[in-house]
C-alpha cells in the first residue's frame, strides 16, 4: 500500500510535518541502498575502492541520526 497523505497539505500541521520527515527518511534510505549496493558491486567486480567501507559506515551513521531525529520529533498524541 503506497504512502498517502489524506487531506490538505498544511505545513503548519505537526502531523503533516512528521509525515514529511518520514517520507524524506524513506527516500534517503532508498538512495543509500541503491547507491551503496551499486558501489559495492562495482568494487567486487573490478575496481578496489579502499575507502568504501568508511563511506558506507559514515552514510549509515547519518541515516541512523536522521532516524533518531524523526522519532524524537514526532508529534505528541493528546491523552
C-alpha beads as a LAMMPS data file, in Angstrom:
LAMMPS data file: protein, C-alpha beads

79 atoms
78 bonds

1 atom types
1 bond types

-500.0 500.0 xlo xhi
-500.0 500.0 ylo yhi
-500.0 500.0 zlo zhi

Masses

1 110.0

Atoms # bond

1 1 1 0.000 0.000 0.000
2 1 1 1.513 3.317 -1.007
3 1 1 2.116 6.085 1.469
4 1 1 -0.523 8.749 1.009
5 1 1 -1.487 11.951 2.783
6 1 1 -5.224 12.389 3.199
7 1 1 -6.311 15.980 3.478
8 1 1 -4.947 19.371 2.536
9 1 1 -1.202 19.958 2.632
10 1 1 -0.798 22.308 5.582
11 1 1 2.857 22.902 6.592
12 1 1 1.619 24.269 9.929
13 1 1 0.125 20.882 10.885
14 1 1 2.544 18.883 13.105
15 1 1 1.254 15.573 11.733
16 1 1 1.896 16.730 8.178
17 1 1 5.434 17.854 9.085
18 1 1 6.100 14.483 10.733
19 1 1 4.779 12.690 7.653
20 1 1 7.095 14.834 5.520
21 1 1 10.082 13.854 7.696
22 1 1 9.165 10.163 7.366
23 1 1 8.946 10.414 3.575
24 1 1 12.346 12.162 3.469
25 1 1 13.838 9.425 5.660
26 1 1 12.481 6.712 3.366
27 1 1 13.849 8.479 0.277
28 1 1 17.237 8.848 1.987
29 1 1 17.256 5.128 2.852
30 1 1 16.339 4.182 -0.726
31 1 1 19.141 6.297 -2.212
32 1 1 21.559 4.858 0.359
33 1 1 20.597 1.288 -0.510
34 1 1 20.707 1.806 -4.275
35 1 1 23.998 3.707 -4.482
36 1 1 25.748 1.726 -1.803
37 1 1 24.857 -1.662 -3.254
38 1 1 25.935 -0.443 -6.683
39 1 1 29.276 0.811 -5.380
40 1 1 29.951 -2.449 -3.541
41 1 1 29.029 -4.436 -6.653
42 1 1 31.413 -2.408 -8.828
43 1 1 34.154 -2.738 -6.229
44 1 1 33.754 -6.511 -6.051
45 1 1 33.644 -6.867 -9.834
46 1 1 36.577 -4.776 -10.984
47 1 1 37.818 -1.740 -9.089
48 1 1 39.064 -1.775 -5.474
49 1 1 37.993 1.338 -3.606
50 1 1 39.883 1.475 -0.322
51 1 1 37.575 3.917 1.431
52 1 1 34.234 2.345 0.532
53 1 1 33.750 0.760 3.953
54 1 1 34.385 4.124 5.611
55 1 1 31.942 5.838 3.240
56 1 1 29.283 3.206 3.920
57 1 1 29.685 3.471 7.689
58 1 1 29.585 7.287 7.666
59 1 1 26.498 7.367 5.462
60 1 1 24.767 4.699 7.574
61 1 1 25.537 6.750 10.673
62 1 1 23.915 9.805 9.072
63 1 1 20.892 7.678 8.235
64 1 1 20.626 6.491 11.855
65 1 1 20.944 10.077 13.105
66 1 1 18.113 11.104 10.778
67 1 1 16.009 8.181 12.047
68 1 1 16.591 9.223 15.657
69 1 1 15.674 12.795 14.739
70 1 1 12.424 11.687 13.093
71 1 1 11.452 9.561 16.086
72 1 1 12.376 12.253 18.607
73 1 1 10.435 14.958 16.780
74 1 1 7.203 13.018 16.313
75 1 1 4.092 14.877 17.420
76 1 1 2.707 14.030 20.840
77 1 1 -0.712 12.405 20.910
78 1 1 -3.237 14.099 23.183
79 1 1 -4.123 11.941 26.167

Bonds

1 1 1 2
2 1 2 3
3 1 3 4
4 1 4 5
5 1 5 6
6 1 6 7
7 1 7 8
8 1 8 9
9 1 9 10
10 1 10 11
11 1 11 12
12 1 12 13
13 1 13 14
14 1 14 15
15 1 15 16
16 1 16 17
17 1 17 18
18 1 18 19
19 1 19 20
20 1 20 21
21 1 21 22
22 1 22 23
23 1 23 24
24 1 24 25
25 1 25 26
26 1 26 27
27 1 27 28
28 1 28 29
29 1 29 30
30 1 30 31
31 1 31 32
32 1 32 33
33 1 33 34
34 1 34 35
35 1 35 36
36 1 36 37
37 1 37 38
38 1 38 39
39 1 39 40
40 1 40 41
41 1 41 42
42 1 42 43
43 1 43 44
44 1 44 45
45 1 45 46
46 1 46 47
47 1 47 48
48 1 48 49
49 1 49 50
50 1 50 51
51 1 51 52
52 1 52 53
53 1 53 54
54 1 54 55
55 1 55 56
56 1 56 57
57 1 57 58
58 1 58 59
59 1 59 60
60 1 60 61
61 1 61 62
62 1 62 63
63 1 63 64
64 1 64 65
65 1 65 66
66 1 66 67
67 1 67 68
68 1 68 69
69 1 69 70
70 1 70 71
71 1 71 72
72 1 72 73
73 1 73 74
74 1 74 75
75 1 75 76
76 1 76 77
77 1 77 78
78 1 78 79
